[in-house]
Structure formats: structure tokens, C-alpha cells
Amino acid sequence: MISTAVLPQEAEVIDRYVDLYNEALEEAWNAEFIPPLKDLTYSQIEIYSSYLGFGFKMNPFTGRIGFSRFFIIPSKLETEVYAMADGIVEEIGFMQAIIKSKEFEICYVGIRTSDIKPGDSIQKGMCIGRVSTSGLSTGPVLLLSLKYKDVYLNPGYFMF
């Protein structure tokens, strides 16, 4: 249950989202993904989850607490980024690629894409780009979001 520090109508919205999140997580749990970076370890994912992971965290630029749908993975410039699952390239934008895979949508942000374009079929493990950096950033990082049936899930749960 949500703390009384929030308004009752906010608590209802948050409780409903938590229910949707848990339902989606249970349905999606057996999906087979791979980590987006080759040398990424389970230990690193655990460490990143504690302070860089999906959920509520402090914005390093504003100092405000907010919800982030992205899982942040620090990396080196030009590190190859691999597709976590088979799918179709939905969109390529400035420093991002969105790939749809059945009921999933994976968004990779902070990458310079390779030769992929919307409509391309992507195989799990295929290199889709390289880690880059631009604009407001604390250094080269890969940001991942994972959406299942319109609910954002923590990508860290699905990398190993």
C-alpha cells in the first residue's frame, strides 16, 4: 500500500500501476533475452540496479526524485550494442533505436546506430550500433527501456 504522504487519488493511480506492472512481469517472465553489451555481468546488473536502475531515482542534473523507465548501463565509447531479442526496427531517431518483438518494445538510447533502418528484421545478438554520448550526459551510457503490452518493465530482470 502507498504511504499517506501522497494524495488519495495519486495513491490509487500508483496502486493500479503496481498491479499492472506485477501482472505484466508475471506474464513476461519467461521471455528469452540476452544482455545488450558483450561483457556485461550479472554482478554489474545488480550494482547498476541499486543506483542506476529502472524506477524512482534522483536526477543528477536537477537533484529531483522522479520515475525513470530507463535502465542505465555505464559503458565505454564505441562499445558495440547488441539486440536483446529478435524483432523489427520500429524507429530510428537521434541517438536511439526502437525494436519491436512480439508483445515487447525495446528502446536503446545513447547509441549511434549501424546500418539498420525502420522495417529491418533484427536477430537476437546482432550488432545494432555503438555506445555514444551527446548533450546532457554524465558520460557514455546505454539507456534501455523494455515495454510489454504498454507497461514498462525493468530491463535488468531480463538480461540474464
N, C-alpha and C positions, 0 to 999 in steps of 0.2 A: 504494500500500500504506500502511497505517496505521502510525504511529510505534510503537515498542516502549514508549512511555510509558503505553500503555493495556493493560489485561489482555487476554490472547489471546481470551477469549470476547467481550469488548467489540469487539475488532478485527473478529471475524467478523460481528457484527451490523452494525457500521458499513460494512464492505465490502459486505455484502448490500444494505444500504440504498442505497449509492452505485450499485451495479449496477441496482437497481430504479429509482432516480432517473434514471440515464442512459437506460435503456430507455424510461421514460415520457416523458422530454424529447424523445427522438428521434421517438416516435410523435406527440406533441402539437405538434411544432414548427410545422406549417403552419396551426394554428388562427388564425382572424382575430378579434382583439380590438381594442378601442380603449382609449385612456387613460381612467381614471375621472374625471379633472379636465380641464376645457377647456384651460387654459393651460399644461399640463404639457409640458415639452420633453424631448427625448432627452438633452440635456446634464444636466438636472436628475436624470433617472433614473440616469445614470452616476454622478453625485455621490452621490445617495442610496444607490446600491448599495454604494459603498465603505464607508459607515459606518452606514447605517440599513437596509440591505437584508436580505433573507432569509439565514438561515444562522446561524453562530456569531457572537455579539457580546456585549458587556458590557451587563448590565442597569444603567441609570443610577441606580437606586434601591438595589440591593443590592451592586453592584460585581462580581457574579459573572458568569462567562462561561457562556453557555448557548445552546441552539439555539432560534431563533425561526422559525416557519413564516410569519411576517408580514413584509411589505414595508411600511416606514413612510414616509409621504409628508407632510411638514410642509405646513400649509395655513393659510388664514385661516378664522376662524369663519364659518359660514353659506355657505361655498363650496359650490356645487351638486356633487353626486356623481352620475355617470352610469354606467349599466350597461355593463360591458365587453363583454357578449355577450347574445344572445337567451337566454331561459330562463324558468323557472318559479320563483316565490318559494317557497322551501322552508320558511324560518323567519324570523320577525321577533322579535328579542329586545331587551333593554336595550342601546341604542347599537349594534345590529348588524343586518345583513340577510344571509341566505344564499340565493344564487340558483343553481339547478342548470341546466346547459346541456349536453345530451347526456352525454358522459363527464366533464364538468367540474363542479366546485363552486367558486363564488367567494364568499368571505366578506368582507364590508365591515364594519369595526369602527370606531367613533368617529363614527358618523353618527346624526343624528335623521332617521328615515325619513319619507318623504312619505306619501301615501295608499295605499301598497301593503300588501297583506296576503297571507298564505300562500295559494298556489294561483293567484295572479295571473300572467298571462303578461306578460313583460317584453321589450321590444325593445331591441337594442343602441343606446346613445346616449340612452335615456330617463332622465330625472332620477328617481333613487330616494331621494334625501334630501339632507341638507346636513351638512357637517362640523360636529361639535360637540365638546365636551370635558366630561369628568366624572371624578371620582375621582382616582386616582393617574395623573397625566399630566404631561408636560413642556410642554404647550401643545396647541393644536388640531392634530391629525394624523389622517390616514386610514390605517388599517391594512388591508392586503389579504392574503388567503391564496388560493391557487389550488391546487385538488386535481384531479388527473387519475388516474382508476382507483385511488383510495385512496393515491396518492403525492403529497405536497406538492411543488409546483414553484415556482421563483422567479417571481413575477408580473412582475418587472421585465423579464424576457426577452420578454414577450408584449404589451407596451404600445405598441410601435412596429413 
